[in-house]
Amino acid sequence: MKHYFYYKDKKQVVPVLDEGKNKQAKKKLAHILKTKKELIPDHFIERWSEVALYNPSGDVEKANAILINAEDGAYDLSNPLNEMTGKEWVKFSCSWFIFNALHKDLKEEREISPNTQDHPATFSPTMIEGFINFFTKKGEAVLDPFCGIGSTMVACKRTGRVGYGIELNKKYYDLSLKRTPEFKKTIFNENAANIKKLKLPKIAFSISSPPYWDVLNRSTKDFKKDRTKDGFDVNYSEAEEDLGNIGDYDLFLEKLANIYFDIFDLLKDGGYLVVIVKNIKKEGKMYPLAWDLARLLSKKYMLKDEKLWIQDKVGLAPYGYPSAWASNILHHYCLVFQKK
Ligand SMILES: C[S@@+](CC[C@H](N)C(=O)[O-])C[C@H]1O[C@@H](n2cnc3c(N)ncnc32)[C@H](O)[C@@H]1O
């Protein structure tokens, strides 16, 4: 017999064997499909014949979750945020993760254009997919105001979201379009400070990594030498509007925060903003960019959390050796804010 109803027994999700309850569950599933279709994620609809009803204590009347198989967990139909099962949700809620560049992402980038390596600081679309899957549902609008070569746009394409991107440097903007031509009308070659002029629609979620102050202009001779030798860019641009060219820390913070304050007005109520940044060092002194930005943006947003992105496959440089303490900073803060 196909089981139409599951419950939790000793921390395990197992089928209910009672025939009467299964009949009741089958009826309820048909009713859900008829009356609440808009609440059901597409991937459940596509496999509806395999879908079962779930309630942890085995109460059909109260059951409001569906599953396809017990290992993947159940999806709660009252979930307003995403299309994840409880199991997937909890997995993502860990406050840290380790992520290193993936071969499959680099391959995708280079197949589109060998020039993608020109950009000195990109993140992985696969990493961003995880955030998009958590903070949105299919078809919703996601904004990256520092879109670079379009990694967030690729993540949107892969997850069925609508990507909105802003990038100052025309060369990187062109690469974004080449990677995701479907977002031709929603990726802009603009200064993000002008975001209000773009007349964007309501955005469900924004995720971005801004310039980490002017670190690239101060990067080591080796970094510059190696990249120049290969013909790659050593900074984003020479443009005055490029936030990476602002030498004064407080001014940089103010201009960056203003862009995120403008995004506040575009975000839907309850929508989330994730900013990926690092604390950085200049002439031996630490500038807590992530912490300063968290505090500054809290003037408008509610700071919800930090999620640490750790890279454990980057070589260690002998900074400070043999006379002074200087760490290799290999973690970034994914700061999570909410429009409340
Ligand atoms: C850390 S990179 C983001 C890279 C992107 N996440 C990716 O994976 O391609 C920051 C980007 O911000 C852009 N940028 C700097 N100032 C800007 C501004 N005022 N408006 C829009 N983009 C800007 C830079 O050109 C750079 O591409």
The ligand as a Gaussian input file, in Angstrom:
#p B3LYP/6-31G(d) Opt

LIG

0 1
 C       33.766000      42.334000      -4.320000
 S       33.334000      42.792000      -5.928000
 C       31.859000      41.870000      -6.194000
 C       32.096000      40.671000      -7.060000
 C       30.846000      39.851000      -7.322000
 N       30.283000      39.365000      -6.099000
 C       31.182000      38.693000      -8.246000
 O       31.196000      37.532000      -7.796000
 O       31.463000      38.945000      -9.412000
 C       32.737000      44.437000      -5.775000
 C       32.246000      45.039000      -7.079000
 O       31.697000      46.325000      -6.802000
 C       31.899000      47.154000      -7.947000
 N       31.708000      48.554000      -7.531000
 C       32.549000      49.367000      -6.850000
 N       31.995000      50.568000      -6.624000
 C       30.752000      50.515000      -7.172000
 C       29.673000      51.428000      -7.263000
 N       29.767000      52.653000      -6.745000
 N       28.547000      51.026000      -7.890000
 C       28.425000      49.791000      -8.411000
 N       29.426000      48.869000      -8.381000
 C       30.562000      49.230000      -7.760000
 C       33.299000      46.779000      -8.391000
 O       33.533000      47.103000      -9.751000
 C       33.324000      45.264000      -8.117000
 O       32.985000      44.550000      -9.291000

